[in-house]
Amino acid sequence: DGRKNKQKIVIDKFVFEVEVADTAMKRTQGLSDRDKLGEQEGMLFIFDKPWTYGFWMYGMNFPLDIIWIKDKKIVWFEEDVPPPSHAFDLKTYSPPEAIDKVLELNAGSVRKFEIQVGYEIISELD
């Protein structure tokens, strides 16, 4: 169960508790079928090699902010990504360049915590 695999990460002065999705199965499941995330909780997707991985909201029940990370730095983000209105409404969101991590947080987190492109992600995993 990925929920037991939690790490703390720091962005600017804010600490987030994240579940780590570092296998194909965990990355595919992601946050699908969940009802919510806690205030400063999220999921950190870790990839073996940099690429322009696409994300979609299949099975999602709430909106997210998707943060694209390369070499521990935020390179871009998508804010307020909505859950699909139906099974055929599966838009794919992709980063502007190859990334090696993706952080999913509650929608509004980028704005609330004033997250900026260029900010460093400090992780217990590094």
C-alpha positions in Angstrom: 0.0 0.0 0.0 1.6 3.2 -1.2 0.0 5.2 1.7 2.6 3.8 4.0 5.5 5.0 1.8 5.5 8.6 3.0 8.2 11.2 2.8 8.5 14.8 3.8 9.6 17.4 1.2 10.2 21.1 1.5 9.3 23.8 -1.0 10.5 27.2 0.1 9.5 27.2 3.8 6.6 24.8 3.5 6.7 21.1 4.4 4.5 18.6 2.6 4.0 15.0 3.5 3.9 13.0 0.2 3.3 9.4 -0.8 6.0 8.2 -3.1 5.0 6.6 -6.5 8.2 5.1 -7.7 7.0 1.9 -9.5 4.9 1.6 -12.6 2.0 0.2 -10.6 2.0 3.1 -8.1 2.4 5.7 -10.8 -0.5 4.2 -12.8 -2.7 4.2 -9.7 -1.6 7.6 -8.5 -4.4 9.4 -6.6 -7.2 7.8 -8.5 -10.2 6.7 -6.5 -9.4 8.8 -3.5 -11.9 11.3 -2.0 -9.4 13.9 -0.9 -5.9 14.9 0.2 -5.0 16.5 3.5 -4.0 20.2 3.7 -0.2 19.8 2.9 -0.3 16.3 1.5 0.5 15.1 -2.0 2.0 12.4 -4.2 5.5 12.5 -5.5 6.0 10.5 -8.8 9.6 9.5 -9.3 10.9 8.3 -12.7 14.0 6.4 -13.6 15.0 8.7 -16.5 13.9 12.2 -17.6 11.2 12.3 -20.2 8.1 14.3 -21.1 5.7 12.0 -19.2 2.0 12.8 -19.7 -0.5 12.8 -16.9 -4.3 12.4 -17.0 -7.0 12.5 -14.3 -8.5 9.1 -14.8 -10.5 8.0 -11.7 -9.9 11.4 -10.0 -12.6 12.8 -7.7 -11.1 16.2 -7.0 -8.9 18.8 -8.8 -5.1 19.0 -8.5 -2.1 21.2 -9.1 0.5 19.3 -11.1 4.1 20.4 -10.5 6.8 19.3 -13.0 10.3 18.8 -11.5 13.7 18.3 -13.1 17.0 18.0 -11.1 15.2 19.0 -7.9 13.9 22.3 -9.4 10.4 23.2 -10.4 10.3 23.7 -14.2 6.5 24.3 -14.7 3.1 23.6 -13.2 -0.5 23.2 -14.2 -3.0 24.7 -11.7 -6.6 23.6 -10.9 -6.6 20.6 -13.2 -10.2 19.3 -13.0 -11.3 15.7 -12.6 -12.9 14.3 -15.8 -16.6 15.1 -16.3 -16.9 11.6 -17.8 -14.7 8.7 -18.9 -14.2 10.2 -22.4 -12.9 13.5 -21.1 -9.3 12.5 -20.5 -7.1 15.4 -21.4 -3.4 14.6 -21.1 -1.1 17.2 -19.3 2.6 17.2 -20.3 5.6 19.2 -19.1 7.3 21.7 -21.4 10.6 19.7 -21.1 11.8 16.3 -19.9 11.3 15.9 -16.1 12.2 13.3 -13.5 9.6 14.0 -10.8 6.0 15.2 -10.6 4.4 16.5 -7.5 0.6 16.4 -7.2 -1.0 18.7 -4.6 -4.5 19.9 -3.9 -5.8 22.4 -6.4 -4.9 25.9 -5.2 -1.7 24.9 -3.4 0.6 26.6 -6.0 -1.2 29.9 -5.3 -1.6 29.4 -1.6 2.0 28.5 -0.9 3.3 30.9 -3.6 5.2 28.1 -5.4 7.3 29.4 -8.3 9.2 28.0 -11.3 12.8 27.6 -10.2 12.1 26.7 -6.6 14.1 23.8 -5.3 12.5 20.7 -3.9 14.3 19.3 -0.9 13.4 15.7 -0.2 14.3 13.0 2.3 15.0 10.8 -0.6 17.9 12.8 -1.9 
